[in-house]
Amino acid sequence: MKKNMGGLDRIIRIIIAAIIGFLYYNGTITGTLGYVLLALGGVFLLTSLVSSCPLYSLVGLNTCKAK
């Protein structure tokens, strides 16, 4: 899988995933919205760990610095 995410993009996604996780386990977000946001946070975390976002590939976006 080709890397298409830059460092800043990865950091922002990890921070958002951490905030969503904290809010869910703190009880601030609950119910269906909580589950949807938790799944989104998991996707953000997974894509930032592998440095590749399938949606970026579909739209032709690349935030990774050129080598």
PDB file of N, CA, C, O and CB in Angstrom:
ATOM      1  N   MET A   1       0.849  -1.177   0.000  1.00  0.00           N
ATOM      2  CA  MET A   1       0.000   0.000   0.000  1.00  0.00           C
ATOM      3  C   MET A   1       0.894   1.240   0.000  1.00  0.00           C
ATOM      4  O   MET A   1       1.802   1.356   0.824  1.00  0.00           O
ATOM      5  CB  MET A   1      -0.965  -0.002   1.226  1.00  0.00           C
ATOM      6  N   LYS A   2       0.641   2.141  -0.903  1.00  0.00           N
ATOM      7  CA  LYS A   2       1.454   3.334  -1.048  1.00  0.00           C
ATOM      8  C   LYS A   2       1.110   4.357   0.038  1.00  0.00           C
ATOM      9  O   LYS A   2      -0.061   4.604   0.325  1.00  0.00           O
ATOM     10  CB  LYS A   2       1.259   3.944  -2.441  1.00  0.00           C
ATOM     11  N   LYS A   3       2.145   4.944   0.632  1.00  0.00           N
ATOM     12  CA  LYS A   3       1.933   5.956   1.662  1.00  0.00           C
ATOM     13  C   LYS A   3       1.453   7.249   1.012  1.00  0.00           C
ATOM     14  O   LYS A   3       2.027   7.714   0.027  1.00  0.00           O
ATOM     15  CB  LYS A   3       3.231   6.199   2.475  1.00  0.00           C
ATOM     16  N   ASN A   4       0.387   7.826   1.580  1.00  0.00           N
ATOM     17  CA  ASN A   4      -0.127   9.077   1.040  1.00  0.00           C
ATOM     18  C   ASN A   4      -0.506  10.069   2.136  1.00  0.00           C
ATOM     19  O   ASN A   4      -1.267  11.005   1.891  1.00  0.00           O
ATOM     20  CB  ASN A   4      -1.325   8.804   0.160  1.00  0.00           C
ATOM     21  N   MET A   5       0.027   9.864   3.351  1.00  0.00           N
ATOM     22  CA  MET A   5      -0.271  10.766   4.459  1.00  0.00           C
ATOM     23  C   MET A   5       1.028  11.332   5.015  1.00  0.00           C
ATOM     24  O   MET A   5       1.992  10.604   5.254  1.00  0.00           O
ATOM     25  CB  MET A   5      -1.069  10.037   5.570  1.00  0.00           C
ATOM     26  N   GLY A   6       1.035  12.639   5.213  1.00  0.00           N
ATOM     27  CA  GLY A   6       2.182  13.306   5.790  1.00  0.00           C
ATOM     28  C   GLY A   6       2.167  13.237   7.313  1.00  0.00           C
ATOM     29  O   GLY A   6       1.201  12.773   7.918  1.00  0.00           O
ATOM     30  N   GLY A   7       3.246  13.701   7.917  1.00  0.00           N
ATOM     31  CA  GLY A   7       3.397  13.646   9.363  1.00  0.00           C
ATOM     32  C   GLY A   7       2.357  14.439  10.125  1.00  0.00           C
ATOM     33  O   GLY A   7       1.810  13.950  11.114  1.00  0.00           O
ATOM     34  N   LEU A   8       2.075  15.653   9.684  1.00  0.00           N
ATOM     35  CA  LEU A   8       1.089  16.486  10.368  1.00  0.00           C
ATOM     36  C   LEU A   8      -0.298  15.865  10.281  1.00  0.00           C
ATOM     37  O   LEU A   8      -1.049  15.884  11.257  1.00  0.00           O
ATOM     38  CB  LEU A   8       1.073  17.898   9.774  1.00  0.00           C
ATOM     39  N   ASP A   9      -0.638  15.323   9.138  1.00  0.00           N
ATOM     40  CA  ASP A   9      -1.929  14.669   8.946  1.00  0.00           C
ATOM     41  C   ASP A   9      -2.068  13.481   9.894  1.00  0.00           C
ATOM     42  O   ASP A   9      -3.128  13.282  10.489  1.00  0.00           O
ATOM     43  CB  ASP A   9      -2.093  14.212   7.483  1.00  0.00           C
ATOM     44  N   ARG A  10      -1.011  12.696  10.036  1.00  0.00           N
ATOM     45  CA  ARG A  10      -1.029  11.544  10.935  1.00  0.00           C
ATOM     46  C   ARG A  10      -1.199  11.979  12.386  1.00  0.00           C
ATOM     47  O   ARG A  10      -1.968  11.369  13.128  1.00  0.00           O
ATOM     48  CB  ARG A  10       0.255  10.727  10.780  1.00  0.00           C
ATOM     49  N   ILE A  11      -0.499  13.015  12.793  1.00  0.00           N
ATOM     50  CA  ILE A  11      -0.587  13.503  14.176  1.00  0.00           C
ATOM     51  C   ILE A  11      -1.990  14.006  14.482  1.00  0.00           C
ATOM     52  O   ILE A  11      -2.538  13.717  15.546  1.00  0.00           O
ATOM     53  CB  ILE A  11       0.440  14.623  14.422  1.00  0.00           C
ATOM     54  N   ILE A  12      -2.571  14.757  13.552  1.00  0.00           N
ATOM     55  CA  ILE A  12      -3.926  15.277  13.752  1.00  0.00           C
ATOM     56  C   ILE A  12      -4.919  14.128  13.896  1.00  0.00           C
ATOM     57  O   ILE A  12      -5.802  14.180  14.752  1.00  0.00           O
ATOM     58  CB  ILE A  12      -4.337  16.195  12.580  1.00  0.00           C
ATOM     59  N   ARG A  13      -4.785  13.096  13.070  1.00  0.00           N
ATOM     60  CA  ARG A  13      -5.694  11.949  13.152  1.00  0.00           C
ATOM     61  C   ARG A  13      -5.546  11.203  14.477  1.00  0.00           C
ATOM     62  O   ARG A  13      -6.541  10.766  15.056  1.00  0.00           O
ATOM     63  CB  ARG A  13      -5.441  10.992  11.988  1.00  0.00           C
ATOM     64  N   ILE A  14      -4.314  11.056  14.958  1.00  0.00           N
ATOM     65  CA  ILE A  14      -4.096  10.381  16.240  1.00  0.00           C
ATOM     66  C   ILE A  14      -4.702  11.185  17.379  1.00  0.00           C
ATOM     67  O   ILE A  14      -5.309  10.612  18.284  1.00  0.00           O
ATOM     68  CB  ILE A  14      -2.595  10.160  16.490  1.00  0.00           C
ATOM     69  N   ILE A  15      -4.548  12.501  17.347  1.00  0.00           N
ATOM     70  CA  ILE A  15      -5.119  13.358  18.387  1.00  0.00           C
ATOM     71  C   ILE A  15      -6.644  13.274  18.369  1.00  0.00           C
ATOM     72  O   ILE A  15      -7.268  13.164  19.424  1.00  0.00           O
ATOM     73  CB  ILE A  15      -4.661  14.820  18.197  1.00  0.00           C
ATOM     74  N   ILE A  16      -7.245  13.325  17.186  1.00  0.00           N
ATOM     75  CA  ILE A  16      -8.702  13.234  17.082  1.00  0.00           C
ATOM     76  C   ILE A  16      -9.184  11.881  17.604  1.00  0.00           C
ATOM     77  O   ILE A  16     -10.185  11.818  18.316  1.00  0.00           O
ATOM     78  CB  ILE A  16      -9.159  13.441  15.619  1.00  0.00           C
ATOM     79  N   ALA A  17      -8.483  10.799  17.257  1.00  0.00           N
ATOM     80  CA  ALA A  17      -8.859   9.468  17.732  1.00  0.00           C
ATOM     81  C   ALA A  17      -8.754   9.389  19.257  1.00  0.00           C
ATOM     82  O   ALA A  17      -9.610   8.786  19.905  1.00  0.00           O
ATOM     83  CB  ALA A  17      -7.969   8.390  17.079  1.00  0.00           C
ATOM     84  N   ALA A  18      -7.724   9.986  19.827  1.00  0.00           N
ATOM     85  CA  ALA A  18      -7.561   9.977  21.281  1.00  0.00           C
ATOM     86  C   ALA A  18      -8.674  10.771  21.963  1.00  0.00           C
ATOM     87  O   ALA A  18      -9.200  10.348  22.992  1.00  0.00           O
ATOM     88  CB  ALA A  18      -6.189  10.550  21.669  1.00  0.00           C
ATOM     89  N   ILE A  19      -9.028  11.908  21.396  1.00  0.00           N
ATOM     90  CA  ILE A  19     -10.113  12.719  21.968  1.00  0.00           C
ATOM     91  C   ILE A  19     -11.433  11.963  21.913  1.00  0.00           C
ATOM     92  O   ILE A  19     -12.182  11.953  22.890  1.00  0.00           O
ATOM     93  CB  ILE A  19     -10.241  14.064  21.221  1.00  0.00           C
ATOM     94  N   ILE A  20     -11.724  11.333  20.782  1.00  0.00           N
ATOM     95  CA  ILE A  20     -12.962  10.567  20.648  1.00  0.00           C
ATOM     96  C   ILE A  20     -12.983   9.418  21.659  1.00  0.00           C
ATOM     97  O   ILE A  20     -13.998   9.181  22.313  1.00  0.00           O
ATOM     98  CB  ILE A  20     -13.113  10.022  19.205  1.00  0.00           C
ATOM     99  N   GLY A  21     -11.868   8.711  21.783  1.00  0.00           N
ATOM    100  CA  GLY A  21     -11.790   7.619  22.749  1.00  0.00           C
ATOM    101  C   GLY A  21     -11.991   8.100  24.175  1.00  0.00           C
ATOM    102  O   GLY A  21     -12.702   7.461  24.951  1.00  0.00           O
ATOM    103  N   PHE A  22     -11.378   9.213  24.524  1.00  0.00           N
ATOM    104  CA  PHE A  22     -11.541   9.773  25.868  1.00  0.00           C
ATOM    105  C   PHE A  22     -12.988  10.172  26.132  1.00  0.00           C
ATOM    106  O   PHE A  22     -13.538   9.868  27.190  1.00  0.00           O
ATOM    107  CB  PHE A  22     -10.624  10.985  26.055  1.00  0.00           C
ATOM    108  N   LEU A  23     -13.600  10.851  25.172  1.00  0.00           N
ATOM    109  CA  LEU A  23     -14.987  11.288  25.343  1.00  0.00           C
ATOM    110  C   LEU A  23     -15.950  10.106  25.449  1.00  0.00           C
ATOM    111  O   LEU A  23     -16.931  10.168  26.190  1.00  0.00           O
ATOM    112  CB  LEU A  23     -15.400  12.186  24.182  1.00  0.00           C
ATOM    113  N   TYR A  24     -15.673   9.030  24.711  1.00  0.00           N
ATOM    114  CA  TYR A  24     -16.533   7.858  24.779  1.00  0.00           C
ATOM    115  C   TYR A  24     -16.406   7.170  26.143  1.00  0.00           C
ATOM    116  O   TYR A  24     -17.414   6.869  26.783  1.00  0.00           O
ATOM    117  CB  TYR A  24     -16.186   6.876  23.648  1.00  0.00           C
ATOM    118  N   TYR A  25     -15.191   6.925  26.577  1.00  0.00           N
ATOM    119  CA  TYR A  25     -14.992   6.211  27.840  1.00  0.00           C
ATOM    120  C   TYR A  25     -15.307   7.076  29.045  1.00  0.00           C
ATOM    121  O   TYR A  25     -15.533   6.559  30.139  1.00  0.00           O
ATOM    122  CB  TYR A  25     -13.570   5.709  27.937  1.00  0.00           C
ATOM    123  N   ASN A  26     -15.324   8.380  28.857  1.00  0.00           N
ATOM    124  CA  ASN A  26     -15.719   9.306  29.915  1.00  0.00           C
ATOM    125  C   ASN A  26     -17.240   9.390  30.034  1.00  0.00           C
ATOM    126  O   ASN A  26     -17.757   9.844  31.055  1.00  0.00           O
ATOM    127  CB  ASN A  26     -15.133  10.698  29.650  1.00  0.00           C
ATOM    128  N   GLY A  27     -17.951   8.958  29.008  1.00  0.00           N
ATOM    129  CA  GLY A  27     -19.408   8.974  29.021  1.00  0.00           C
ATOM    130  C   GLY A  27     -20.014  10.232  28.436  1.00  0.00           C
ATOM    131  O   GLY A  27     -21.225  10.431  28.524  1.00  0.00           O
ATOM    132  N   THR A  28     -19.196  11.083  27.841  1.00  0.00           N
ATOM    133  CA  THR A  28     -19.698  12.318  27.243  1.00  0.00           C
ATOM    134  C   THR A  28     -20.476  12.024  25.970  1.00  0.00           C
ATOM    135  O   THR A  28     -21.521  12.629  25.733  1.00  0.00           O
ATOM    136  CB  THR A  28     -18.543  13.280  26.945  1.00  0.00           C
ATOM    137  N   ILE A  29     -19.983  11.103  25.145  1.00  0.00           N
ATOM    138  CA  ILE A  29     -20.724  10.684  23.962  1.00  0.00           C
ATOM    139  C   ILE A  29     -21.166   9.236  24.173  1.00  0.00           C
ATOM    140  O   ILE A  29     -20.361   8.376  24.529  1.00  0.00           O
ATOM    141  CB  ILE A  29     -19.856  10.834  22.658  1.00  0.00           C
ATOM    142  N   THR A  30     -22.451   8.982  23.949  1.00  0.00           N
ATOM    143  CA  THR A  30     -23.000   7.652  24.195  1.00  0.00           C
ATOM    144  C   THR A  30     -23.935   7.256  23.052  1.00  0.00           C
ATOM    145  O   THR A  30     -24.175   8.030  22.126  1.00  0.00           O
ATOM    146  CB  THR A  30     -23.750   7.611  25.549  1.00  0.00           C
ATOM    147  N   GLY A  31     -24.439   6.064  23.141  1.00  0.00           N
ATOM    148  CA  GLY A  31     -25.426   5.590  22.180  1.00  0.00           C
ATOM    149  C   GLY A  31     -24.850   5.352  20.800  1.00  0.00           C
ATOM    150  O   GLY A  31     -23.665   5.061  20.635  1.00  0.00           O
ATOM    151  N   THR A  32     -25.723   5.485  19.816  1.00  0.00           N
ATOM    152  CA  THR A  32     -25.336   5.243  18.431  1.00  0.00           C
ATOM    153  C   THR A  32     -24.253   6.214  17.975  1.00  0.00           C
ATOM    154  O   THR A  32     -23.308   5.822  17.292  1.00  0.00           O
ATOM    155  CB  THR A  32     -26.549   5.350  17.519  1.00  0.00           C
ATOM    156  N   LEU A  33     -24.393   7.476  18.351  1.00  0.00           N
ATOM    157  CA  LEU A  33     -23.375   8.463  17.984  1.00  0.00           C
ATOM    158  C   LEU A  33     -22.016   8.079  18.565  1.00  0.00           C
ATOM    159  O   LEU A  33     -20.987   8.234  17.906  1.00  0.00           O
ATOM    160  CB  LEU A  33     -23.784   9.867  18.473  1.00  0.00           C
ATOM    161  N   GLY A  34     -22.016   7.586  19.781  1.00  0.00           N
ATOM    162  CA  GLY A  34     -20.771   7.152  20.412  1.00  0.00           C
ATOM    163  C   GLY A  34     -20.114   6.021  19.645  1.00  0.00           C
ATOM    164  O   GLY A  34     -18.901   6.028  19.435  1.00  0.00           O
ATOM    165  N   TYR A  35     -20.917   5.043  19.225  1.00  0.00           N
ATOM    166  CA  TYR A  35     -20.364   3.921  18.469  1.00  0.00           C
ATOM    167  C   TYR A  35     -19.833   4.353  17.105  1.00  0.00           C
ATOM    168  O   TYR A  35     -18.785   3.884  16.661  1.00  0.00           O
ATOM    169  CB  TYR A  35     -21.418   2.844  18.291  1.00  0.00           C
ATOM    170  N   VAL A  36     -20.560   5.244  16.448  1.00  0.00           N
ATOM    171  CA  VAL A  36     -20.119   5.731  15.137  1.00  0.00           C
ATOM    172  C   VAL A  36     -18.813   6.510  15.270  1.00  0.00           C
ATOM    173  O   VAL A  36     -17.882   6.313  14.490  1.00  0.00           O
ATOM    174  CB  VAL A  36     -21.209   6.618  14.491  1.00  0.00           C
ATOM    175  N   LEU A  37     -18.752   7.394  16.262  1.00  0.00           N
ATOM    176  CA  LEU A  37     -17.526   8.177  16.462  1.00  0.00           C
ATOM    177  C   LEU A  37     -16.361   7.297  16.908  1.00  0.00           C
ATOM    178  O   LEU A  37     -15.217   7.543  16.525  1.00  0.00           O
ATOM    179  CB  LEU A  37     -17.765   9.281  17.495  1.00  0.00           C
ATOM    180  N   LEU A  38     -16.642   6.284  17.707  1.00  0.00           N
ATOM    181  CA  LEU A  38     -15.595   5.356  18.128  1.00  0.00           C
ATOM    182  C   LEU A  38     -15.049   4.588  16.930  1.00  0.00           C
ATOM    183  O   LEU A  38     -13.839   4.381  16.830  1.00  0.00           O
ATOM    184  CB  LEU A  38     -16.131   4.379  19.187  1.00  0.00           C
ATOM    185  N   ALA A  39     -15.918   4.167  16.024  1.00  0.00           N
ATOM    186  CA  ALA A  39     -15.473   3.492  14.803  1.00  0.00           C
ATOM    187  C   ALA A  39     -14.642   4.442  13.936  1.00  0.00           C
ATOM    188  O   ALA A  39     -13.622   4.047  13.373  1.00  0.00           O
ATOM    189  CB  ALA A  39     -16.685   2.961  14.006  1.00  0.00           C
ATOM    190  N   LEU A  40     -15.084   5.686  13.835  1.00  0.00           N
ATOM    191  CA  LEU A  40     -14.331   6.679  13.069  1.00  0.00           C
ATOM    192  C   LEU A  40     -12.952   6.913  13.684  1.00  0.00           C
ATOM    193  O   LEU A  40     -11.960   7.029  12.965  1.00  0.00           O
ATOM    194  CB  LEU A  40     -15.109   8.001  12.996  1.00  0.00           C
ATOM    195  N   GLY A  41     -12.893   6.981  15.002  1.00  0.00           N
ATOM    196  CA  GLY A  41     -11.614   7.131  15.684  1.00  0.00           C
ATOM    197  C   GLY A  41     -10.701   5.945  15.432  1.00  0.00           C
ATOM    198  O   GLY A  41      -9.492   6.109  15.271  1.00  0.00           O
ATOM    199  N   GLY A  42     -11.281   4.741  15.398  1.00  0.00           N
ATOM    200  CA  GLY A  42     -10.487   3.552  15.095  1.00  0.00           C
ATOM    201  C   GLY A  42      -9.927   3.581  13.683  1.00  0.00           C
ATOM    202  O   GLY A  42      -8.782   3.193  13.449  1.00  0.00           O
ATOM    203  N   VAL A  43     -10.745   4.044  12.744  1.00  0.00           N
ATOM    204  CA  VAL A  43     -10.276   4.167  11.356  1.00  0.00           C
ATOM    205  C   VAL A  43      -9.166   5.214  11.273  1.00  0.00           C
ATOM    206  O   VAL A  43      -8.160   5.004  10.597  1.00  0.00           O
ATOM    207  CB  VAL A  43     -11.450   4.545  10.405  1.00  0.00           C
ATOM    208  N   PHE A  44      -9.350   6.336  11.958  1.00  0.00           N
ATOM    209  CA  PHE A  44      -8.311   7.373  11.974  1.00  0.00           C
ATOM    210  C   PHE A  44      -7.009   6.823  12.538  1.00  0.00           C
ATOM    211  O   PHE A  44      -5.937   7.081  11.989  1.00  0.00           O
ATOM    212  CB  PHE A  44      -8.771   8.588  12.797  1.00  0.00           C
ATOM    213  N   LEU A  45      -7.092   6.072  13.624  1.00  0.00           N
ATOM    214  CA  LEU A  45      -5.893   5.516  14.242  1.00  0.00           C
ATOM    215  C   LEU A  45      -5.227   4.504  13.328  1.00  0.00           C
ATOM    216  O   LEU A  45      -4.007   4.524  13.163  1.00  0.00           O
ATOM    217  CB  LEU A  45      -6.234   4.868  15.578  1.00  0.00           C
ATOM    218  N   LEU A  46      -6.008   3.628  12.737  1.00  0.00           N
ATOM    219  CA  LEU A  46      -5.452   2.615  11.840  1.00  0.00           C
ATOM    220  C   LEU A  46      -4.792   3.232  10.617  1.00  0.00           C
ATOM    221  O   LEU A  46      -3.687   2.839  10.242  1.00  0.00           O
ATOM    222  CB  LEU A  46      -6.538   1.655  11.403  1.00  0.00           C
ATOM    223  N   THR A  47      -5.462   4.196   9.991  1.00  0.00           N
ATOM    224  CA  THR A  47      -4.885   4.812   8.792  1.00  0.00           C
ATOM    225  C   THR A  47      -3.636   5.624   9.123  1.00  0.00           C
ATOM    226  O   THR A  47      -2.721   5.708   8.303  1.00  0.00           O
ATOM    227  CB  THR A  47      -5.919   5.708   8.107  1.00  0.00           C
ATOM    228  N   SER A  48      -3.586   6.217  10.305  1.00  0.00           N
ATOM    229  CA  SER A  48      -2.388   6.973  10.656  1.00  0.00           C
ATOM    230  C   SER A  48      -1.220   6.042  10.979  1.00  0.00           C
ATOM    231  O   SER A  48      -0.064   6.403  10.764  1.00  0.00           O
ATOM    232  CB  SER A  48      -2.671   7.893  11.846  1.00  0.00           C
ATOM    233  N   LEU A  49      -1.512   4.852  11.492  1.00  0.00           N
ATOM    234  CA  LEU A  49      -0.435   3.908  11.777  1.00  0.00           C
ATOM    235  C   LEU A  49       0.164   3.321  10.508  1.00  0.00           C
ATOM    236  O   LEU A  49       1.364   3.051  10.463  1.00  0.00           O
ATOM    237  CB  LEU A  49      -0.943   2.793  12.665  1.00  0.00           C
ATOM    238  N   VAL A  50      -0.645   3.120   9.479  1.00  0.00           N
ATOM    239  CA  VAL A  50      -0.126   2.568   8.225  1.00  0.00           C
ATOM    240  C   VAL A  50       0.240   3.660   7.222  1.00  0.00           C
ATOM    241  O   VAL A  50       0.749   3.354   6.143  1.00  0.00           O
ATOM    242  CB  VAL A  50      -1.149   1.629   7.608  1.00  0.00           C
ATOM    243  N   SER A  51      -0.007   4.918   7.555  1.00  0.00           N
ATOM    244  CA  SER A  51       0.343   6.076   6.709  1.00  0.00           C
ATOM    245  C   SER A  51      -0.330   6.062   5.350  1.00  0.00           C
ATOM    246  O   SER A  51       0.206   6.600   4.381  1.00  0.00           O
ATOM    247  CB  SER A  51       1.828   6.132   6.511  1.00  0.00           C
ATOM    248  N   SER A  52      -1.480   5.460   5.277  1.00  0.00           N
ATOM    249  CA  SER A  52      -2.191   5.399   4.014  1.00  0.00           C
ATOM    250  C   SER A  52      -3.692   5.507   4.257  1.00  0.00           C
ATOM    251  O   SER A  52      -4.237   4.844   5.139  1.00  0.00           O
ATOM    252  CB  SER A  52      -1.855   4.100   3.264  1.00  0.00           C
ATOM    253  N   CYS A  53      -4.350   6.348   3.469  1.00  0.00           N
ATOM    254  CA  CYS A  53      -5.785   6.533   3.590  1.00  0.00           C
ATOM    255  C   CYS A  53      -6.431   6.154   2.258  1.00  0.00           C
ATOM    256  O   CYS A  53      -6.137   6.763   1.230  1.00  0.00           O
ATOM    257  CB  CYS A  53      -6.134   8.002   3.992  1.00  0.00           C
ATOM    258  N   PRO A  54      -7.310   5.151   2.273  1.00  0.00           N
ATOM    259  CA  PRO A  54      -7.962   4.736   1.024  1.00  0.00           C
ATOM    260  C   PRO A  54      -8.781   5.854   0.380  1.00  0.00           C
ATOM    261  O   PRO A  54      -8.847   5.941  -0.846  1.00  0.00           O
ATOM    262  CB  PRO A  54      -8.859   3.545   1.287  1.00  0.00           C
ATOM    263  N   LEU A  55      -9.397   6.698   1.182  1.00  0.00           N
ATOM    264  CA  LEU A  55     -10.181   7.798   0.632  1.00  0.00           C
ATOM    265  C   LEU A  55      -9.279   8.789  -0.111  1.00  0.00           C
ATOM    266  O   LEU A  55      -9.667   9.329  -1.146  1.00  0.00           O
ATOM    267  CB  LEU A  55     -10.956   8.516   1.752  1.00  0.00           C
ATOM    268  N   TYR A  56      -8.081   9.024   0.418  1.00  0.00           N
ATOM    269  CA  TYR A  56      -7.127   9.894  -0.274  1.00  0.00           C
ATOM    270  C   TYR A  56      -6.781   9.314  -1.642  1.00  0.00           C
ATOM    271  O   TYR A  56      -6.658  10.052  -2.620  1.00  0.00           O
ATOM    272  CB  TYR A  56      -5.846  10.082   0.571  1.00  0.00           C
ATOM    273  N   SER A  57      -6.622   7.993  -1.710  1.00  0.00           N
ATOM    274  CA  SER A  57      -6.293   7.350  -2.986  1.00  0.00           C
ATOM    275  C   SER A  57      -7.422   7.525  -3.993  1.00  0.00           C
ATOM    276  O   SER A  57      -7.175   7.737  -5.180  1.00  0.00           O
ATOM    277  CB  SER A  57      -6.004   5.857  -2.777  1.00  0.00           C
ATOM    278  N   LEU A  58      -8.662   7.437  -3.519  1.00  0.00           N
ATOM    279  CA  LEU A  58      -9.808   7.586  -4.424  1.00  0.00           C
ATOM    280  C   LEU A  58      -9.904   8.973  -5.036  1.00  0.00           C
ATOM    281  O   LEU A  58     -10.229   9.119  -6.215  1.00  0.00           O
ATOM    282  CB  LEU A  58     -11.085   7.278  -3.689  1.00  0.00           C
ATOM    283  N   VAL A  59      -9.617  10.005  -4.223  1.00  0.00           N
ATOM    284  CA  VAL A  59      -9.747  11.374  -4.721  1.00  0.00           C
ATOM    285  C   VAL A  59      -8.429  11.941  -5.242  1.00  0.00           C
ATOM    286  O   VAL A  59      -8.389  13.066  -5.740  1.00  0.00           O
ATOM    287  CB  VAL A  59     -10.283  12.268  -3.627  1.00  0.00           C
ATOM    288  N   GLY A  60      -7.348  11.161  -5.127  1.00  0.00           N
ATOM    289  CA  GLY A  60      -6.061  11.602  -5.661  1.00  0.00           C
ATOM    290  C   GLY A  60      -5.322  12.582  -4.769  1.00  0.00           C
ATOM    291  O   GLY A  60      -4.502  13.360  -5.258  1.00  0.00           O
ATOM    292  N   LEU A  61      -5.593  12.561  -3.482  1.00  0.00           N
ATOM    293  CA  LEU A  61      -4.948  13.470  -2.538  1.00  0.00           C
ATOM    294  C   LEU A  61      -3.716  12.803  -1.962  1.00  0.00           C
ATOM    295  O   LEU A  61      -3.723  11.599  -1.703  1.00  0.00           O
ATOM    296  CB  LEU A  61      -5.920  13.885  -1.410  1.00  0.00           C
ATOM    297  N   ASN A  62      -2.650  13.582  -1.758  1.00  0.00           N
ATOM    298  CA  ASN A  62      -1.416  13.064  -1.184  1.00  0.00           C
ATOM    299  C   ASN A  62      -0.806  14.163  -0.320  1.00  0.00           C
ATOM    300  O   ASN A  62      -0.390  15.200  -0.836  1.00  0.00           O
ATOM    301  CB  ASN A  62      -0.418  12.594  -2.299  1.00  0.00           C
ATOM    302  N   THR A  63      -0.750  13.937   1.003  1.00  0.00           N
ATOM    303  CA  THR A  63      -0.157  14.929   1.911  1.00  0.00           C
ATOM    304  C   THR A  63       1.256  14.537   2.318  1.00  0.00           C
ATOM    305  O   THR A  63       1.894  15.237   3.104  1.00  0.00           O
ATOM    306  CB  THR A  63      -1.027  15.097   3.159  1.00  0.00           C
ATOM    307  N   CYS A  64       1.743  13.428   1.789  1.00  0.00           N
ATOM    308  CA  CYS A  64       3.084  12.957   2.091  1.00  0.00           C
ATOM    309  C   CYS A  64       4.093  13.780   1.294  1.00  0.00           C
ATOM    310  O   CYS A  64       3.890  14.079   0.118  1.00  0.00           O
ATOM    311  CB  CYS A  64       3.226  11.445   1.774  1.00  0.00           C
ATOM    312  N   LYS A  65       5.185  14.135   1.969  1.00  0.00           N
ATOM    313  CA  LYS A  65       6.221  14.905   1.275  1.00  0.00           C
ATOM    314  C   LYS A  65       6.878  14.043   0.195  1.00  0.00           C
ATOM    315  O   LYS A  65       7.052  12.836   0.365  1.00  0.00           O
ATOM    316  CB  LYS A  65       7.287  15.423   2.280  1.00  0.00           C
ATOM    317  N   ALA A  66       7.228  14.671  -0.889  1.00  0.00           N
ATOM    318  CA  ALA A  66       7.883  13.952  -2.006  1.00  0.00           C
ATOM    319  C   ALA A  66       9.264  13.498  -1.590  1.00  0.00           C
ATOM    320  O   ALA A  66       9.980  14.217  -0.893  1.00  0.00           O
ATOM    321  CB  ALA A  66       7.978  14.846  -3.271  1.00  0.00           C
ATOM    322  N   LYS A  67       9.640  12.298  -2.019  1.00  0.00           N
ATOM    323  CA  LYS A  67      10.961  11.752  -1.671  1.00  0.00           C
ATOM    324  C   LYS A  67      11.979  12.130  -2.705  1.00  0.00           C
ATOM    325  O   LYS A  67      13.148  11.762  -2.585  1.00  0.00           O
ATOM    326  CB  LYS A  67      10.908  10.235  -1.530  1.00  0.00           C
TER     327      LYS A  67
END
